[in-house]
Amino acid sequence: MFSCACLAVLSAEAQKDKPWWLDPEVNEVNTMAPRAAFFAYETENLAKADQKARSERYLSLEGKWKFNFSKDHDKAPRDFYSLKYDDSQWTDFPVPGILELNGYGDAIYSNNGYPWRTQFRPEPPFVEERNNYTGSYRKMVTVPADWKGERIYLHVGSATSNLMVWVNGKFVGYSEDSKVSAEFDLTKYLTPGKENLIAMQVMRWCDGSYLEDQDFWRLTGIERDVYLQAYPKSTVWDFFLHAGLDSRYRDGIFNATVDLRAFADSEPGKGQVEMKLVDKTGKTVWAQKRKFEMKGEAETLSFSGRIKNVAKWTAETPELYDCILTLRDEEGNTSVTACKTGFRKIEIKNAKLMVNGMPVYIKGVNRHEHSDTLGHVQTRDLILDDLKQMKRLNINAIRTCHYPNHPDFYDLCDRYGFYVVDEANIENHGMGSVPYFKDTVNHPAYREDWYAAHVDRIDRMVKRDKNHPCVIGWSLGNECGNGKVFHDEYKRLKAYDPSRFVPFEQAWEDWNTDVVCLMYPNMGRIKDYRKSGKQRPFIMCEYAHAQGNSNGNFKDIWDVIYDSPNLQGGFIWDFKDQGFRMETDPQDGRVFWMYNGKMGSYKWLEDKPSEWNTGTDGILSADGTPKPQAWEVKKVYQYIQFEEKDAAYGWITVRNRHDFTNLKDYAFAWETVSYTHLTLPTI
């Protein structure tokens, strides 16, 4: 089993010697083990609608919290989590919400280099308390009275750079990794039917920030959903769906494991679990039931089946089935979850990445989570707008640079059809990113005390996103060296999930990557690989850097790709400019977009400005307007290409670049237009 290795779980007193936020061997304290992103509903109809707000087991904690900002961590309020603490002078602050975009602290844009590098030397795991912004949050929450006797969990979708939680004055837990969720068991701390105090604290920097040196805005806050969820005595706790194809790519081969949980203070449960697959017409195409009798706190059930002539998932034909999982215990409690699943088979054969037996071209883009008003906070509509723009530009693949995205992103990619390379929240570029880097004294990728932190981040990504058909590959990280941990994680991932490939740019052509996914190779190197006869596909993780008037020789690159046995495309850097919408004067209503540099009184720390010449490298402007290079991308990525053969006689060549779509699905009309050539006057 692929699992987090050596994660330290310590008591609150352990911080007396070394704070957790300075200890690379402590990545979480009292958090729940990582698992798939899903919600357990009361009924099948609620589960299929997947609207948590309609469930009586859901309580949103989003909205205004009492908030205190401290510029320096050592100046943060003490005992603020106490029920007796007076927060009447604190401000109201949005959750989710970014500190720097709501008037607290200064945003920093950095490509290569830690945001503190003008203040102190990068020496992992050390970070200073000075300029280490700290946000403290308090909220009084009335927990429903009918939740008494059920298990109650707190879900925090993401927090930068770390998170500490208290309830009613008592410490609950700690978490790092700013791009995956943290869940805490609050059952013994809460009193249903009464008001309860939930307190949280986040820091701008912690030791984990050494693994988060990505090329984007460095912002602080709680970025994703925050809510409470109630679970019955016996419940589905996790599940792993394997929806593959037979050797002829015709029938669906379905296998699944379902993990059940009975809570330690409850009697072992008995009951039945039903799993079924429902097609888009509402027809149940497969169903299976399993009885359970819990012998302890956990039990795993297995399901399997074959679906004849299954509808297959691809980016061009995103055919999905509803997988509905229903648990009923002997006391009449019901727990239902539903998710979309798609049958597809990912292979590497004959130097090609194959989907359902067909080689596919990766017409991809790198995508940061960015809003010109909300920063790193995402909404479903913002994500959907990005995906719509990509479809219009003939983009079929996305690399989640360089961290797992909001869970809604994967749901929408499943639905609308995108190949996703999911990337772990690991980049320590500021310590050096050259493969085979040998600074074993300082570089986290080569240090034993940082081993568990890398494993934890990869594990949490994989466990959360494992059921999405859109995810075709797991990336171990970006610009982070290639130490032993990445070789070990490659082997562990291949054993845990052989249905996907593992791309890892920092391996170059070492054995711990299934594809050669170099960054910005020149044309000579691309052509050399084409002629080499090497059997690993060549798929560039970043290419065609889109900053300024760029994307040059884009068509030339694709002419070589189309004429190659082992080149299959890549991911443009990147999708959207990372600018913020600013007002010049509220009275005249004029606005502009600020990129890098100074934002009003904004300065990088106290003396030097943020990087200026970066962050404007999208094919779209920050407000979503396509830039000129977007139309170049659309043309080169075009799936139906027309070439003149003999236009005078009405002959043209039509080439189908789709991987799965037949041109019989299209109607064509064309005309010959004569243009008058104008002669410009001589100056």
BELWOGI-V89485 format. One record per backbone hydrogen bond with DSSP energy under -0.5 kcal/mol. NH is the residue of the N-H (numbers start at 1). CO is the residue of the C=O. If there is no record, write none. Layout:
BEGIN
NH&CO ; NH&CO
END
This chain:
BEGIN
3&1 ; 8&25 ; 10&8 ; 14&11 ; 15&12 ; 16&13 ; 17&14 ; 18&14 ; 22&19 ; 23&20 ; 24&22 ; 26&23 ; 27&25 ; 28&8 ; 29&174 ; 32&183 ; 37&464 ; 38&36 ; 41&39 ; 41&336 ; 47&43 ; 48&44 ; 49&45 ; 50&46 ; 51&46 ; 52&50 ; 54&51 ; 55&52 ; 58&55 ; 59&228 ; 61&226 ; 63&95 ; 65&93 ; 66&138 ; 67&91 ; 68&136 ; 70&134 ; 73&129 ; 75&72 ; 76&73 ; 80&77 ; 82&79 ; 85&82 ; 87&85 ; 90&87 ; 91&67 ; 93&65 ; 95&63 ; 96&222 ; 97&222 ; 99&220 ; 102&99 ; 103&100 ; 104&99 ; 105&103 ; 108&218 ; 110&108 ; 110&216 ; 113&111 ; 117&114 ; 119&116 ; 120&116 ; 123&121 ; 123&126 ; 126&123 ; 132&129 ; 133&131 ; 134&70 ; 135&202 ; 136&68 ; 136&134 ; 137&200 ; 138&66 ; 139&198 ; 141&139 ; 141&196 ; 143&141 ; 143&194 ; 147&144 ; 148&145 ; 150&147 ; 151&231 ; 153&229 ; 154&184 ; 155&227 ; 156&154 ; 156&182 ; 157&155 ; 157&225 ; 160&221 ; 162&203 ; 163&175 ; 164&201 ; 165&173 ; 166&199 ; 167&170 ; 168&197 ; 169&81 ; 170&167 ; 172&165 ; 173&165 ; 174&29 ; 175&163 ; 176&27 ; 177&161 ; 180&177 ; 182&156 ; 184&154 ; 186&152 ; 186&184 ; 187&152 ; 189&186 ; 190&186 ; 192&190 ; 193&143 ; 194&191 ; 196&141 ; 198&139 ; 198&196 ; 199&166 ; 199&197 ; 200&137 ; 201&164 ; 202&135 ; 204&133 ; 207&21 ; 209&206 ; 210&207 ; 211&208 ; 212&209 ; 213&427 ; 214&212 ; 216&110 ; 216&214 ; 218&108 ; 219&217 ; 221&160 ; 222&97 ; 223&158 ; 223&221 ; 224&158 ; 227&155 ; 228&59 ; 229&153 ; 230&57 ; 231&151 ; 235&261 ; 237&259 ; 238&259 ; 240&257 ; 242&255 ; 243&241 ; 244&242 ; 244&253 ; 246&251 ; 249&246 ; 252&307 ; 253&244 ; 254&252 ; 254&305 ; 255&242 ; 256&303 ; 257&240 ; 258&301 ; 259&238 ; 260&258 ; 260&299 ; 261&235 ; 262&297 ; 263&233 ; 266&263 ; 271&292 ; 272&328 ; 273&290 ; 274&326 ; 275&288 ; 276&324 ; 277&286 ; 278&322 ; 279&283 ; 282&279 ; 285&277 ; 285&283 ; 286&277 ; 288&275 ; 290&273 ; 292&271 ; 294&269 ; 299&260 ; 301&258 ; 303&256 ; 305&254 ; 307&252 ; 308&306 ; 310&250 ; 310&307 ; 313&343 ; 314&317 ; 319&312 ; 319&317 ; 321&341 ; 322&278 ; 323&321 ; 323&339 ; 324&276 ; 324&322 ; 325&323 ; 325&337 ; 326&274 ; 326&324 ; 327&335 ; 328&272 ; 329&333 ; 330&270 ; 332&329 ; 335&327 ; 336&41 ; 337&325 ; 339&323 ; 341&321 ; 343&311 ; 344&243 ; 344&342 ; 346&499 ; 347&345 ; 347&354 ; 349&352 ; 351&535 ; 352&349 ; 354&347 ; 354&352 ; 355&358 ; 356&345 ; 358&355 ; 360&353 ; 362&360 ; 362&568 ; 363&361 ; 364&362 ; 364&570 ; 365&397 ; 366&572 ; 367&399 ; 370&368 ; 371&375 ; 375&371 ; 377&374 ; 378&223 ; 383&379 ; 384&380 ; 385&381 ; 386&382 ; 387&383 ; 388&384 ; 389&385 ; 390&386 ; 391&387 ; 392&388 ; 393&389 ; 394&391 ; 395&390 ; 396&363 ; 397&363 ; 398&419 ; 399&365 ; 400&398 ; 400&421 ; 401&399 ; 403&400 ; 409&406 ; 410&406 ; 410&407 ; 411&407 ; 412&408 ; 413&409 ; 414&410 ; 415&411 ; 416&412 ; 417&413 ; 418&413 ; 419&396 ; 420&418 ; 420&470 ; 421&398 ; 422&420 ; 422&473 ; 424&475 ; 426&424 ; 427&211 ; 428&479 ; 431&428 ; 432&429 ; 437&434 ; 440&438 ; 442&439 ; 443&439 ; 446&443 ; 447&444 ; 450&447 ; 451&448 ; 454&450 ; 455&451 ; 456&452 ; 457&453 ; 458&454 ; 459&455 ; 460&456 ; 461&457 ; 462&458 ; 463&459 ; 464&460 ; 465&461 ; 466&462 ; 468&465 ; 469&467 ; 471&468 ; 472&420 ; 472&470 ; 473&420 ; 474&501 ; 475&422 ; 475&473 ; 476&503 ; 478&426 ; 485&445 ; 486&483 ; 487&483 ; 488&484 ; 489&485 ; 490&486 ; 491&487 ; 492&488 ; 493&489 ; 494&490 ; 495&491 ; 496&492 ; 497&493 ; 500&497 ; 501&472 ; 503&501 ; 504&515 ; 507&504 ; 508&505 ; 510&507 ; 513&511 ; 514&502 ; 516&537 ; 517&515 ; 520&518 ; 520&542 ; 526&522 ; 527&523 ; 528&524 ; 529&525 ; 530&526 ; 531&527 ; 532&528 ; 532&529 ; 533&529 ; 538&566 ; 539&516 ; 539&537 ; 540&569 ; 541&518 ; 542&518 ; 543&571 ; 546&573 ; 546&617 ; 548&616 ; 550&548 ; 551&545 ; 554&551 ; 557&553 ; 558&554 ; 559&555 ; 560&556 ; 561&557 ; 562&558 ; 563&559 ; 564&561 ; 568&538 ; 570&362 ; 571&540 ; 572&364 ; 572&570 ; 573&543 ; 574&572 ; 575&366 ; 577&620 ; 578&615 ; 579&577 ; 580&594 ; 581&372 ; 582&592 ; 584&590 ; 585&590 ; 588&585 ; 589&585 ; 590&585 ; 592&582 ; 594&580 ; 597&611 ; 600&598 ; 601&599 ; 602&599 ; 604&608 ; 605&603 ; 607&604 ; 608&604 ; 611&109 ; 614&612 ; 619&574 ; 619&575 ; 620&575 ; 621&625 ; 624&621 ; 627&619 ; 630&627 ; 631&627 ; 631&628 ; 632&628 ; 633&629 ; 634&630 ; 635&631 ; 636&632 ; 637&633 ; 638&635 ; 641&639 ; 641&655 ; 643&653 ; 645&651 ; 646&651 ; 649&646 ; 650&647 ; 651&646 ; 652&650 ; 653&643 ; 654&652 ; 655&641 ; 655&653 ; 657&639 ; 657&655 ; 658&639 ; 665&662 ; 666&663 ; 673&671 ; 677&675 ; 680&678
END
